[in-house]
Each structure stands twice: as structure tokens, then as C-alpha cells.
């Protein structure tokens, strides 16, 4: 995929830009109340598959008064007879109070804005990457960075002044980010419908009472999960696995017996009522739910005596020893979890395991809207390819695939590619961190480095991708070579 890219130079920083001030005047500028000192450290712009991406690295030097914000507005403008312009999302440089105000009052009005707090006495380094839709007139436009105001609520009425003006400098180069299609997957698609039910039993009893306490709702949860799969004509159910757990109070041997008896009782109940007719059941009691207890503690550090409880729960001691130590060494914490946590650990986990048939592209479109988990990545990519010319639809499909398979290397590589197109270099880097090593990952990392202003690292990574045999890397090095030549 080709991307036209332009290197930008600062042409006309005005008196309020730090780079335009003599060194002896910079200290005085920091103390000015209404001017604002902004230094442009680096700038770049690229046209990426129909989007104009602007990359700026700025330094805010002057402090912001308590009741004020400084709003920076990048824009592309054609000052010829047509007087056209396109605005990029705003940059809010806020005092502490104004940062709070922005989060409470303005965030919904400016969802794409970059809002940062400027601490007094410290320079604020700003990395700005945003994109807008490309239009042909922009080929003759210049990029301007304006200050809209230093006001509070009425910033729209405060006027504006230009901080800096940029223009395109030759050479025009192209960028070559890449992604990979997942290979054809002919393996059987095995899927699972999981859930947990919290059935209520009388003390030391295990018979299922359908109308007891909250049991009607909990039994219905199990029935609903089974029906979701049973009513899907595209699948075949292999089996249903039921695993029962007890909480860690009382003796371990007694709790093992209870979990086994109660799980067996649930299996018999489901078979007797016909809710799982034709489905092979596997039921087992798992005893005390220490794994669930540890998982809860790791995500809830407000539990009284949390660290002591977690240390005991993760120790190698026998279950009865751990339970006794919690009662004696962390009495307050134990009483808390006994009341608030242990009831959640007395659960029955169930898992309906099934297989799914293959789908055509047209069938995939329907399944994607109803049961997208029944598609494999290859089927989703074929569906996305149907909308290759519809950027919004294509991105929507790939984004949903990422939510389904967030750790998959192929989908993360594609998400990185799309993020580069949108000028989201930081986001692209996060996706690439989850991609297995390959030449395509290396090249995209090089392009991210270029967008962030690290040209030497961009060259190094692109040369590495070339050595790994990637043709697009060779093309990219030719383009980067034009920049090297222009800098001499």
C-alpha cells in the first residue's frame, strides 16, 4: 500500500515561539501573562491512503495561569483565492484546575482532542499525531499551528494568532506499511459456550431444589446457555462439562465430598428434566475453589488484610492449614471474605463444547452479525476483503475481529497497519508488541519510528526487514534515501 509523505520545515515562527526568541529574551517570555511560548521541535506530514496524517513534537515552556487553558489548533490552509482550510483536532494545554474542568465539562464536546496538564516550572513535551480526510486542494496547502486563546469557558471568543507556519519540502516520498493475510484454516472449528451458576443448597445437603432461594434464575442461566448452542443449526454439540466448587471454609475432605455430590445432583437434574437431551455430560467435583479465591484477591486489593490473605492462599500448605492460618493470623480479613467472597466461590462452572461448519463469504456476513465467534480469522478476512473499498466498513470488521482474537499475531499486525494509516503511531506500536517476529513487523516498526521522528531507527529497522527478504523494505529504503540526499 503506497503512502505519499512530506517532510515539513518550520518557515515562519512568530515572536511567541521560543525558537524565534534570542536566548536573553526567553526568560522574560516565560513571565509574560498573555503571550505563550511554544517550541516546535519536529514536524512531519503524510498522505496515507486518503488520510492526511500530521506528526508534531512540541514543547510548551510557559506556565498556564490557574483559571486558563491554552488551545493549540493545527490546520491545513490554502491562502490563495479559494481560501480553503481543514482543521485537525485541538491541543488543550491546561492548568491543574482546567485539566479537571476539561475532563468534566469539555471531553464529550472534543473527543478527539489532546488534553494535557502543564505543571508549573516544568517544560511540557507534546507528541501529537492526528489525521483528517485528504482532499486534492491540500497538495498546495500549508500547515499552520495557531493559538486560539488563553481563556476558560469562553475560549471560542478570544480570537487567534498563528504560532508557526510550515510548507512542504521536497522530496515527496512513499511509505510501504504491510500486513499479512492469515493462512487458510481447514481445521475443525471448536468453540465453547461458558458460564457459571451459583446454586443454593441447604446446609450439608446436595439435592437440587429448583424453587429454593435464587435457584430458578441460576438454573435458567444454564438452560439459556445450552439453548444458544442447541438452536444454532450451524453447529454440532460435542459435550457439556460441569465442574462444581466449594468455598474454602470447613474441612477440605468434607468440601470435596460436597462438591462431588452437588455436581452429580446437577447432572441428574439436567438429564431428568430433558434440558440436555442428546448431549453427553461430564460432571466432576473440584473441591475447594482456591484458584477462584486467589484470582479474586489479585483483583481486589481493598480486602482487609489483603496481603496476608494472599500470601497464605498462594502458599504450598495443605488446604486445611491455609484455612486455619487465615482464621488465626488474619481474623478480620477472614471474616470479611467469609461473608463477602466465599459465597461467590461456591459455583458450578459449565461449558458447552461444540464444532462449527465452514461458511461462504455471504454466509459469514450473517454470522458475523449474530455469532461472530463461530467464524475463524480466515473467514473474517475474506468478509473484510469484500469491503476493501469501503474504509469505514473494512475497519469496523477488522476491529471486531481484534476484539474476538486480541492476542492473535495476524490481527495485531493488521491493526498496526490501520493505525499507521490513521497516524496513530503509539497505538500501532502497542499492536506490534503482540506480533510474532517477522519481516512485516520489523518494517512497520521502522515506519512507526519514522512517524515519531526517529529517522536513524527507521533506517535501521527497514534495513533489517530488507535483510529478512521483504520486498517492500527495499522500496522503503529507496524512499528514505531521497530524504538522506535532500539533507546533504
Secondary structure as UniProt FT lines:
FT   STRAND          3..10
FT   TURN            15..16
FT   HELIX           18..20
FT   HELIX           23..30
FT   STRAND          38..48
FT   TURN            49..50
FT   STRAND          51..60
FT   TURN            66..67
FT   STRAND          69..78
FT   TURN            81..82
FT   STRAND          84..87
FT   STRAND          91..94
FT   HELIX           96..101
FT   HELIX           102..106
FT   TURN            107..112
FT   STRAND          114..117
FT   TURN            120..121
FT   STRAND          124..133
FT   HELIX           136..140
FT   STRAND          142..149
FT   TURN            153..154
FT   HELIX           155..157
FT   STRAND          161..175
FT   STRAND          189..197
FT   TURN            203..204
FT   TURN            210..211
FT   TURN            213..214
FT   HELIX           215..230
FT   TURN            233..234
FT   STRAND          235..246
FT   HELIX           252..273
FT   TURN            274..278
FT   STRAND          281..288
FT   HELIX           290..299
FT   TURN            301..302
FT   TURN            304..305
FT   HELIX           306..313
FT   HELIX           319..329
FT   HELIX           331..340
FT   HELIX           342..345
FT   STRAND          348..356
FT   HELIX           361..370
FT   HELIX           372..374
FT   HELIX           377..386
FT   TURN            387..389
FT   HELIX           391..404
FT   TURN            406..407
FT   HELIX           409..421
FT   TURN            422..423
FT   HELIX           425..432
FT   TURN            433..434
FT   HELIX           439..451
FT   TURN            452..453
FT   HELIX           455..467
FT   TURN            468..469
FT   HELIX           471..487
//
